[in-house]
Amino acid sequence: MDNFFVLRLLDVFKPLFLKMGVDYMTMRRILQVKLTMDQRRKPTVFNQSRKKKDKPEKNEFFKSLWMYGFFGLMLIPFLFLRDNYLFQVSILFSIFMFIIMTTLISDFSSVLLDLRDKSVLATKPVNSKTVSMAKLLHVTIYMLYITLATTLIPLLVSLFFKGILFTLLFLVSFALADIFIIAFTALLYLFILKYFDGEKLKDIINYVQIALTVGMMIGYQVVARSFELVNLDYTIDFAWWQLLLPPMWFGGLFDVLLGGGRSIGSMILTILAVLGPVISIIVYLKMIPDFERNLQKLSSQTGKKKASNKWKVFRSLHMLVSKDELPFFRFARIMMKNERDFKLKVYPSLGFAVVVPFVFMFNSYSIMSFEEFAASRSYLSMYSIMLVIPTSVIMLAHSGSHKGSWIYQVAPVKQLGLINKAALKAFLFQLFLPLFLLVSVMFSFLFGLRILDDLAAVLFAALIYTAVCFLAGGKELAFSQPFDAVQQSGDIKVFLLFLVIPVFVGLHFLALKLPFGVAGYAILMFAVNWGLWKMLK
Amino acid sequence: MSSEVLSITGLTKSYGSKEVLKGIDLKVDRGEIIGYIGPNGAGKSTTVKLMLGLEEGYSGKIEIFGEDIAKQGESYKRRIGYIPETSEMYDSLTAQEYLTFVAELYGMDYDDADRKAKQLFDVFGLAEVYQSRISSFSKGMRQKTLIVSSFLHNPDLLFLDEPLTGLDANSVMVFKEILAMFAGEGKTIFYSSHIMDVVEKISNRIVLLHGGHIVANGSFEELKSQSQEGSLENIFNQMTGFHEHQDRASEFVSIVKEG
């Protein structure tokens, strides 16, 4: 087992942990074991017998870090925006915190809410504070890697152009922001755990994740706009609600320490930048025993589920779901509904997919009148709803109870490929279509019924895209792979698949230039679908 | 030192409005092997989980080694060994990594733990796989790993939940012998299982839980004289009020046969 570099780094803080009542050596050992396990991909049922030689172990996680480096590039322009710290730093931190927080809630919630440890750790003479601390640090370590990957290039750039002082303050602020985000998320979960029970709790956590994602999208817009709208000089009048926007705390911090700002508003923001993270982490540490106790609720099943009949309609729609697919379709639908890890990873992006089209649209709206806008092609932003597809399709191959997938091999199934096809359809009907309809209805109100053919084209494009995402994936059987503690829903593959979306938009745009182009485009897309889904096995 | 290792008084536990344990009273002495049996859902696992501090929110009193577990920290767990029914482990670790890790959680030194674990694995004939990942193990090998992990720190009280799952007949014999020897040395074993023949043979006291109550508590001979039934299986059926196994079986068969 490696002696990880981070752990040696952690040793520096040993006295601090001891003071908090944490059994440091035990915690370190737990962390070491956790990090080791993260490096090992668990073999699945079917290749269990294959003798695993200990190959050089490489955490999948590190392979995906470069992507965050890429995201980080987005921060750079804001370094040079204007010499107004309050503005540039606030914007910069809203982007940064957005990246970190969405990653945390979609990829690491499962670590915070992990119950699997219970029977191994809680039966041993280890106090719950130590276990929770290990858990928190486990997440923190990954967040720090992501933070570093995201900010490395901006930090270097700022070192060259802004000087050492700026860079140092930058670094400290990133750390504070990280602490705040982790403690805030954990506290939020704690709060929900405390007041809700069993099944309901799982749903609520999913809703909160969606709400958070949506909230952050909107919050980001608010921060950006609070400058433009108020004053074109990018100066800003202080208003109380700005205190509620954590990115602005850091704007204030920079304004006071480097920009010489002495306004009361900036002063309060500065204080919050320091106190916010510190207080939130202290409160969290105090509440840890509570957290662990309430976590147990997640495992208890309360209440019986009512069987629903609303999907019986598919029994007669053989065009959509063939008879052979039907059992798998039903199965996949239930799995998606009940699998907590799946929901944890996929639902946040659902919220994202609803909001993004509007964000794109309003960005163009702000430079047009309503009439111009309603007549414009801004509805093409509808394509961004497709962002939800890659993650979901890839996650479909995973399950918390992946070991149950032996049943596929044992049962006399003619074509195993049907499982995947049915699972994809289940995803489309269960998650994608409702989302699509919701946004379509809203768009139809804004742009009028003239866009119906466009909407149809988008839908067909999305179906093609789903098939493409599946074909680009590993093609493992649905629900047959384990969820790893650090699974990147945002790995390289997802990112590359995102790049396919503009191609559809481009084609659609070209089609708009031709008479009846869109209808033709839609029909073409429909035909491609027909072929593609027939082929899919 | 008092010979009482475990004492449960008036233990009740509810999940929501459902009361799982409705007042359990039980005393266990040093060196006893308690066969803890009951139908599915009778509350066996819940009792064990409460004693291990895995679940909270009960009323009544649980004393282990003479001290109320609600009033002390987790240090009492140091002298307890546990084999969970679910056989959950960190199976992406090797047996060596897992066993030393668990032993260290119990406060053992790494080198001691490593040496002992290796020797114990050798005894079970698993020396070769000591450094292989647990995920590649067969069911029996996993179970042996769990057994080693629960005994490694030389505990005084053991909670064993279906510890024989997946073991072959020879290993079962070895394990039964191990339990008898440890009991002879004064270790206390809390053995829950559904395999009645084994419970009948190894336990010196049998506790039968049914519907959240203890309905029988005594040696096999005592139970036999109370109920005039031949085997523990029959006693079990009688005490839990189950007589219709014949009917249930023929119903099952007929449903399978129909179209």
HADDOCK unambig.tbl for C-alpha pairs under 7 A between the chains (distance, minus, plus):
assign (segid A and resid 26 and name CA) (segid B and resid 105 and name CA) 6.41 0.50 0.50
assign (segid A and resid 37 and name CA) (segid B and resid 92 and name CA) 5.92 0.50 0.50
assign (segid A and resid 37 and name CA) (segid B and resid 93 and name CA) 6.58 0.50 0.50
assign (segid A and resid 40 and name CA) (segid B and resid 92 and name CA) 6.51 0.50 0.50
assign (segid A and resid 42 and name CA) (segid B and resid 92 and name CA) 5.89 0.50 0.50
assign (segid A and resid 48 and name CA) (segid B and resid 136 and name CA) 5.47 0.50 0.50
assign (segid A and resid 49 and name CA) (segid B and resid 136 and name CA) 6.34 0.50 0.50
assign (segid A and resid 120 and name CA) (segid B and resid 89 and name CA) 6.59 0.50 0.50
assign (segid A and resid 122 and name CA) (segid B and resid 54 and name CA) 6.21 0.50 0.50
assign (segid A and resid 123 and name CA) (segid B and resid 52 and name CA) 5.79 0.50 0.50
assign (segid A and resid 123 and name CA) (segid B and resid 54 and name CA) 6.69 0.50 0.50
assign (segid A and resid 123 and name CA) (segid B and resid 77 and name CA) 6.88 0.50 0.50
assign (segid A and resid 124 and name CA) (segid B and resid 77 and name CA) 5.74 0.50 0.50
assign (segid A and resid 124 and name CA) (segid B and resid 78 and name CA) 6.75 0.50 0.50
assign (segid A and resid 124 and name CA) (segid B and resid 105 and name CA) 6.41 0.50 0.50
assign (segid A and resid 124 and name CA) (segid B and resid 106 and name CA) 6.30 0.50 0.50
assign (segid A and resid 125 and name CA) (segid B and resid 74 and name CA) 5.02 0.50 0.50
assign (segid A and resid 125 and name CA) (segid B and resid 75 and name CA) 5.23 0.50 0.50
assign (segid A and resid 125 and name CA) (segid B and resid 76 and name CA) 6.98 0.50 0.50
assign (segid A and resid 125 and name CA) (segid B and resid 77 and name CA) 4.79 0.50 0.50
assign (segid A and resid 125 and name CA) (segid B and resid 78 and name CA) 5.26 0.50 0.50
assign (segid A and resid 125 and name CA) (segid B and resid 105 and name CA) 6.76 0.50 0.50
assign (segid A and resid 125 and name CA) (segid B and resid 106 and name CA) 6.04 0.50 0.50
assign (segid A and resid 126 and name CA) (segid B and resid 74 and name CA) 6.33 0.50 0.50
assign (segid A and resid 126 and name CA) (segid B and resid 105 and name CA) 6.73 0.50 0.50
assign (segid A and resid 127 and name CA) (segid B and resid 74 and name CA) 6.04 0.50 0.50
